[in-house]
Amino acid sequence: MWYNVFMNIDNQIEPELKHSITEMANGYCRILTMKPPFDKRDPDPSKNYGIHGMELRFVLLKNKRAVQFIVYTPIYLPHVMEEFKQKLSTGEMKSFPEIIGADVGYHSPEPMYEGQESFDDDCVFTGGRCFYDGSGLRAHTWIKIWLKHGMNVIWQMMEHEWQSNFNPDFDGEWQTDWEKEEPSTF
């Protein structure tokens, strides 16, 4: 069963996937993980982890190889939102945080280039050792595409990304629906 990769040795759902929606499509497992916002501020600098909005992680998984697109949202805990409103009204804060494309990357069970070192020995997507690489710059473009064209286009782009990274026979000829409609948009 395809979901077994998400269970740990105690047959419990991996914590990273606790707030997830999954579906099978085109031979891939599509995963959308929602990491709740937090407020971990502390007067002791060694314990201060700040605040963070809800994080969305789109993952396309097949054969223990995955590509991901991570988005930081401006959805914060209610008391943090109130603080922001107060700071905006007093001018202490100039603008409200925006949605950010944070990462486009891959998880592989083997190195993807010479000299690549493993990132993790217990990756939920590879089922063990993981060789990871990603780009925040590419995520900046992807967020614009997602906001304009929606989730289906992101899943298409992720399929292309998966094929580009993990299929040695992939010829690179491929277009998303938005590229067919607007080839010079981005």
N, C-alpha and C positions, 0 to 999 in steps of 0.2 A: 504494500500500500504506500502511496506516495507521501503521506503525511508522517510516516515513521521517522524521517530525518529530523523532525521537529521534537522528538521525544528524547529525554535524557536517559541515563542508565537506570534511573528509578522509575521509568515510564511516566514521567511528568513532563508537561509542556515546557520547553525551554523558555526562560524568563523573557528573552528578547522578543519572543513571538506570542506572548500572552495576550496582547491587544492587537490581534491580527485578523485580517480577512484573507482567505485563500480561495483560489479557483483554478481549475485546469483549463488551458486554452492553447490550441496549436501544438500540443505535446509538451508544453511548459507548465510549471506551477507558478502562478502569479500570486504574489504575496503583497499585501499592503499592511504595514505595521504602523500603529499609532502609539507613540511614546508620550505619555501625559506630560503637561507642563509641570515645572517644579519651582519652589522657592527654598533654596538651601543656603540662604544668607546667614552668617554668623559673625558676631563681633570679633571672634578669634580668627585672625587671617588664615591660620592653618586648617580651620574647619569651614571656611567660607567658600562655597561652591556656586554662589550667585543664583541668578534666576534664568529660566529658559522657557520658551514657548513650546507648544506641542510640536513634536517632530514626526514627520511622515517619512516612511521608507518604502519605496516601491522596489520589489525584488522579483527578478525573473530567474527561475531555478530549473535546471535540467541536468541530470547525470552528475549531481554533486558539484556543479559549476553554476555560478550565479553572477548576474550583473545587478547593480542597484542604482537608484536615484534617490537622494536624500533631500528633503525639503524642511527648512525651519519655518514654522508659521508664527504669526503674531497673535497666537491664541495663548493667553497667559491665565494663571489662576485669578479668580475674581478680585481678591484683595490687591494683587499686583496691577491689574487693570485700573482699579480705583486710584492707586498711587500714580500711575502714568497720567490719568486724567487730571489729577491734582497738579502734577508737575508741568503738564502742558498749559494749564490755566494760569500758572504763576510765571511761565516763561523759563522755568528751570530745565525743561525738556523742550527741544525745538520741533520735534516731529515724532509721530508714533512709529514703532518698529514696523518694518515691511516684511513680506514673505521673501525668503532667500533660498535659492538653489544652492545647496551646500556641497553635494558630491555626486559624481557619476563615476562608478568604479566596478571592479570585478572581484570575485572570490574564486580562487582556483586551488585544487588539491595538489597541484604541482607547479613548479616555477614557470613563469611565462617568458622569462628572458634570463640570459646568463648572469649569474651573480645575485639574482633576486633572493632575498632572505624571507623566511616565513614570518608572517604577521601574528599568527595565533596558532596554538596547538589544539584548540577545542572550538573550532568554528561550527556554528549551527548549520551553515549552508553546505560546507564541504564534508561535514561529519567527522572532522578531525583537523589535521594540519591545514593551514590556509596561507596562500600567497595572495596578497591583496595589493591593488594599486588603484588610484582614482584621481579625479580632477575636480577642483572647485570651480575652475574657469569654465569648463564645459557645462557644469550645473547651472551657471549663470544664464547661459543660452537656453538650456533645457527648460528652465522655469518660465521663461518668456513664451516658449512654444506650448508648454502645458497650459498656461493661463489663457492663451489665445485659442488653442485647438483642442484641449481636453485630454482626458486620460487615454482614450483609444490610441491617439497618436503617440503618446509616451510609451504605451505597451509595444507599438510597432517599432519605435526607435530602440527600445530595449531588446527586441528580437534581433534587430540588425546588430546591435552592440554585442549580444551573445554570440551570434554567428561570426562576427568579425574577430572576436577573441578566441573562440573555442572550436570553430569548424575550419580545419585546414583546407577544405575544398571550396569554401565560400569565395565567390568571385568578386564580391563587393558591389555588384550591380543590384541596386535596390533603392526604392523610394517610398517614403511614407505618403499617406494621403495628402498631407498639407504641402509636401514638396511638389506633388503633381499639380496642386491648385496654385501655389504661390512659390515658384522655384527660387526667387530672390528675396524672400521675406527676411531671412536671417543669415 
